């Protein structure tokens, strides 16, 4: 109950305070390329309930049919403004709406697409007892994920065989250590990682 109250208060405050940034980003996206401002994608949430995650659009509108689910390195589908939004993680800010709606939490295992969840369903039976989050331990450890995948001969294979299993391990670690204090610690670690990047 305390975690949900914390999520509501912080996400509501964040959306209010960041609204000027939302406006500027929206204008930049529209000036940079045609298409919608936001990107919506189905993810798997708590107890396997599907929901649509909100992000600022960082790719060309036809990106889903032009490539794979993951992005790696200098993916040509990423727009000029989109590259900056990804590097700064500003593209993730609209997920505060998901938190306010109750689809997500501020801190929790990052939500995956169904295709990858089904590959590791027994693990996700445990992980998805809690709501997915905007940030988690994996977000800190894999802040350079796109660059790592960009060096792989087969990015998707490396993601499924190496990175996703490690993300699952970190998600289970979060479940074991979950508390309001630990959530605050993860948020601080995330902010420090963003400043360093």
ZIKAQUI-V7772 format. One record per residue. SS is DSSP state (@ for helix, = for strand, . for the rest). PSI is psi in degrees with one decimal (NA if undefined). BURIAL is + if it has 16 or more other C-alpha atoms within 10 Angstrom, else -. Layout:
ss;psi;burial
SS;PSI;BURIAL
SS;PSI;BURIAL
This chain:
ss;psi;burial
.;-42.5;-
@;-39.1;-
@;-43.1;-
@;-40.6;-
@;-44.0;-
@;-44.6;-
@;-45.4;+
@;-46.7;+
@;-45.4;-
@;-42.4;+
@;-39.1;+
@;-44.1;+
@;-41.8;-
@;-44.8;-
@;-36.9;+
@;-49.4;-
@;-31.6;-
.;1.0;-
@;-37.5;-
@;-37.3;-
@;-39.4;-
@;-43.1;+
@;-46.5;-
@;-45.4;-
@;-41.7;+
@;-44.2;+
@;-40.0;-
@;-40.7;-
@;-45.2;+
@;-34.7;-
@;-28.0;-
@;-38.4;-
.;153.3;+
.;154.5;-
.;178.5;-
.;162.8;-
.;-39.1;+
=;151.1;+
=;125.7;+
=;134.5;-
=;139.9;-
=;132.3;-
=;168.1;+
=;124.3;+
.;-159.9;+
@;136.1;+
@;33.1;-
@;18.8;+
.;126.6;-
=;149.4;+
=;165.2;+
=;120.8;-
=;141.6;+
=;134.1;+
=;157.0;+
=;138.9;+
.;127.5;+
.;0.6;+
=;168.4;+
.;151.0;+
.;-33.4;+
.;15.2;-
@;-43.4;-
@;-33.2;-
@;-3.5;-
@;-6.5;-
.;-168.0;-
.;177.0;-
.;-32.9;-
.;158.5;-
.;142.6;+
.;132.4;+
.;-133.9;+
.;59.5;-
.;122.4;-
.;-12.0;-
.;-16.7;+
=;133.7;+
.;170.3;+
@;-49.3;-
@;-37.9;+
@;-36.1;+
@;-41.2;+
@;-42.4;-
@;-38.4;+
@;-43.1;+
@;-37.0;-
@;-7.5;-
.;13.7;-
@;-26.3;+
@;-20.1;+
@;-13.5;+
.;-36.3;+
.;-12.8;+
@;-10.1;+
@;-28.5;+
@;-42.0;+
@;-38.4;+
@;-45.9;+
@;-38.3;+
@;-22.2;-
.;3.0;-
.;-34.2;+
.;172.1;+
=;166.3;+
=;-41.9;+
=;132.5;+
.;168.0;+
.;132.4;+
.;135.8;+
.;141.6;+
.;164.5;+
.;155.8;-
@;-36.0;-
@;-43.5;-
@;-32.3;-
@;-42.6;+
@;-27.3;-
@;-27.0;-
.;40.7;-
@;-43.1;-
@;-37.3;-
@;-41.2;+
@;-19.0;+
@;-35.1;-
@;-47.7;-
@;-40.8;+
.;22.2;+
.;-18.7;-
.;164.5;-
.;142.7;+
.;162.1;+
=;167.0;+
=;-36.8;+
=;159.5;+
.;-172.3;+
@;-37.5;+
@;-32.5;+
@;-33.9;+
@;-47.7;+
@;-33.9;-
.;43.2;-
.;-17.2;+
.;29.3;-
@;-44.6;+
@;-40.6;+
@;-41.0;-
@;-46.9;+
@;-29.4;+
@;-20.9;+
.;-7.2;-
.;144.8;-
.;-39.0;-
.;90.4;-
@;-43.8;+
@;-40.0;+
@;-42.1;-
@;-38.0;-
@;-47.4;+
@;-37.3;-
@;-26.1;-
@;-54.8;-
@;-46.8;+
@;-42.4;+
@;-35.6;-
@;-36.4;+
@;-39.5;+
@;-41.3;+
@;-43.6;-
@;-34.1;+
@;-39.9;+
@;-33.7;+
@;-39.7;-
@;-42.9;+
@;-39.4;+
@;-31.6;-
@;1.8;-
.;128.1;-
.;166.0;-
@;-36.6;-
@;-44.6;-
@;-37.8;-
@;-44.7;+
@;-39.2;-
@;-41.6;-
@;-39.8;+
@;-44.4;+
@;-44.8;-
@;-39.4;+
@;-45.9;+
@;-40.8;-
@;-41.3;-
@;-37.7;-
@;-41.2;-
@;-42.3;-
@;-40.8;-
.;NA;-
